Amino acid sequence: MKKLLVAALMGCASAAAVAAETPDSYVSVSVGEAEYELDGSSENHTAFGIAFGQSLSDFTGYEVGYANLGSFDEGDGSGHGVYLAGVAKYPVAEAFSVYGKIGPTVNHVSGNDSDTRVRVLLGAGVSYKFDKQWAAALEYTHFGETLGVTPTLWSVGLRYHY
């Protein structure tokens, strides 16, 4: 897991450096509550994420990120994912927009067994740009089923646009 986190951090940092001169690029950090659905029951745990995104137009963009989804099954299991998602957004007002995202995610779930799978990431959220460079976001993300576990994430995030 540490190797995956380091790779995700390095990927976001290098993408940010390459795109530093590109209009409306951003980096974000988020924290929230991951819910694991396992064998008909669910558990909630603290989770966090980091991401780099870039707008390609007023309505489209992409995002690459990492989500640590915390632990489940009384601490015996854990999950995380790395994703690349296309983002469709609609500006509702000057500073307020809604968005959706879809793309592949590589999920790793470990516990009694361990498995890594490519699944479809689905997400939706709202963002409020309260400054020229800063925005807050509320987001729901579904990571798909891996090893009988289906993680989802409600998160709040802070974005820095440059």
KATALIN-V889985 format. One line per field, one symbol per residue. psi: psi as a letter, one per 30 degrees, with the letter a starting at -180 (. if undefined). Layout:
# KATALIN-V889985
psi=???
This chain:
# KATALIN-V889985
psi=eeeeeeeeeeeeeeeeeegegkkhllklklkajkkkjjhfllkklklllllklkkfafflalkklkkjgallhhfflllllkljkkkkljjeaefklllllklkkjkkklbelkkklklkkklklkkjjflefklkkkkkkkflkkhgkjklkklklkkjk.
